[in-house]
Amino acid sequence: MNRKEISFWEQSAFLKPADFLVIGSGIVGLSAAIDLKTQRPGNRIVVVDRDALGFGGTTRNAGFACFGSPSEVLSDLQSMTENEVLELLTMRWEGLRLLRKNIGDNELGYSPCGSIELFTSQDQEVYENCMHQLPYLNELLKPITGTPPFRATANLDTFNFQGFKAGIDNTQEGSIDTGKMAYSLRAKALRIGVEIFNGIEVKSINSHGTNCTVELQYGELKANQVLVCTNGFTKQLLPKTDVQPARNKVLLTSEIPTLNWDKTFHFNEGYFYFRNVGKRILIGGGRHLDETWETSTAAVPPNVTEALQNLLSDKILPNTHYDIDFEWTGYLGIGRQRKIELSSPLPNVHLAVRMGGMGVAIGSYVGQQVAQSALDHF
């Protein structure tokens, strides 16, 4: 839009200079904005997002308050040092603590239900390795969680699954209500004076050394500091960033009257996951089945949806009638590195991306960190 088409009122009320401009209204962006406003109540903190409801990871995640299953942690230890894995797990744990503190368990819909990593007979070798390494993993995580988190699952029979032969409990994980979380974060930000404008796309970021000009679809907005919290979509603004969008398919069943458990589950190193949402079952994942789809905008391949449906019908809900009431695609940010990217690629521009599918766990912590970086340069 040509600047001359912007009214004087729009310019003076909405597009006046900001002290801090946050791009992205997800967990990271809103957590950063809340932290900034809390520390600098007199400053103008503005959040912009191109989508009306979010559309990214925050409003489309599966609601797992998790930090890592045994096989996932062991897999990370194959490609990362022990210190790097510990740093990542600490950030996830601290992020969950901050999220619960910032919003409150009731507003978050938090349930300390625990999780179980499941194994089939084909996973026997993986299961045995996990059990062999369990004392080491518990010792590794105990300084973070305060108590050994992992133990062998005593009995899977109560869930009436078919085909899962063994499990490992994580007593320190839980679930949240994703919708309540996103709504409550936004409500808190607005309540303390953060300005949030959804449905406004950012076209470009121009750093001038002492401040920045951000080109929006409705004109320009000048800001002293810009925080980019768009995770998997960041390349559209900063093409050199090592992050790209990855996608997971999510299905939610109709209500199942006989469902009587409250628990979260991981399977296949976390590439599949499911949980109850009241009397419904939510299942998601499968991005590893087709790497060309994982990072593209193409339609969901039939084999991904089929794999989720087969897991539901064959293993999770055998001999049970249900319908699929909802299905959607969730977005996350991945890169060549498993580490979160917290950097300043341009003067007064601060980046907080590459959550790696752990945005619920790590987002509040990362938001706090990027807010502090912006404050240090203000």
HUWODA-V148282 format. One record per run of one state. SS is the DSSP state (@ for helix, = for strand, . for the rest). FROM is the first residue (numbers start at 1). TO is the last residue. Records with the same first field share a line. If there is no record, write none. Layout:
SS->FROM-TO, FROM-TO
This chain:
.->1-2, 6-7, 14-17, 24-26, 40-44, 50-56, 61-63, 66-69, 80-81, 104-104, 109-110, 112-114, 146-149, 153-156, 160-163, 171-173, 176-177, 192-194, 199-201, 208-211, 217-218, 229-230, 237-243, 254-263, 268-271, 278-279, 286-286, 290-290, 295-301, 317-323, 335-340, 347-348, 354-358, 377-378
@->3-5, 8-13, 27-39, 57-60, 70-79, 82-103, 105-108, 121-145, 157-159, 178-191, 231-236, 287-289, 291-294, 302-316, 359-376
=->18-23, 45-49, 64-65, 111-111, 115-120, 150-152, 164-170, 174-175, 195-198, 202-207, 212-216, 219-228, 244-253, 264-267, 272-277, 280-285, 324-334, 341-346, 349-353
